[in-house]
Amino acid sequence: MGGDEALQLLDQLMWTAVMVAAPILLSALVVGVVISVLQVATQLQEMTLSYIPKLAITALVLIAIGPWMLRRITEFAIHVIQLIPAQS
């Protein structure tokens, strides 16, 4: 495997990781910002008010798009495994 092929594989790995992690991170970010704005508006500074909704939305996103995420990771792993015989 040459340097170009290794860099291309690393690029695919990074994009796969970003695509899989982005929905969870973005949903938690949006919920966190909304809860923070509500806390500032109501002057209610309870720490659990930010953690529980983030945890709930993360669980819902994992349930909703978990199969897609798993399929994406599996396709990448299969692609990498199929490259092994070509390197021998």
N, C-alpha and C positions, 0 to 999 in steps of 0.2 A: 504494500500500500504506500503510495507516494504521499508527499505532503499536501498536494492539492486534494486528493481523495479524502485524506484525514480531515482537512479543514472543511470540506463539503459535508462530511458526516457529522462533524461538530456543529456546523451551522444547522443541519437538520435536527440534531439533538436539542439545540437551544430553542429553535422555533417550536418544536413539539412541547418542550417544557413550558414555554410561554403560553401556547394555546391551551394547554391543559390547566395551568394554574390561573390564568387570567379571569375566567368567570367567577371563581371563588373569591379571589382577591378584590375584584371590582365590586362584587355584590357586598362584601364586608365593608369596603371603603364607602360605598354609597350609604349603607345603613348607618355606619359610624358617623358620617357627616350629618345626616338627617337627625340622628339622636343628639349629636352635639349642638346643632342649631336649636333643637327643642329644649335642651337643657339650658342653653344660654337665654332663650326667650322666657323660660319659666323660672330661671334661677334655682333650679333643682339640681344639685351637684351630687347625685348618688352614683357611685362607681358601677354598681350592678346594672344600672339602666343602659349602659353601653355594651356590656358583655353579653347579656342574655339575648338581645335581639340579633347581635352579630352571630352568636352561636346558632340560633334558630335559623337564620337565613342561610348560613353555611351548610347546615344539615339539609335544608330544603333544596339548595342548589346541587349538593352532592347526590341527593335522591333523584332529582330531575335529570341531570346531565351526566351522572356517574357512568352509565353504560357507554355513552359517547367518549368520555375521557378514557375509560378502560380500553375501548376499541382503538382509539388513537395511539395509546401507548403500546398496545399489542401489535398493531401494524408496524410501528417503528421497530420494535424488537424483532419481529419476523424479518423485516428488511435487513437489519444488521446481521442476523443469523444467516440469512441467505448470502450475504457477502463473504462469509468465511471460506467456502470452498474456492471462490475466485482468487483468494489471496495465497493459496497453497501452491 
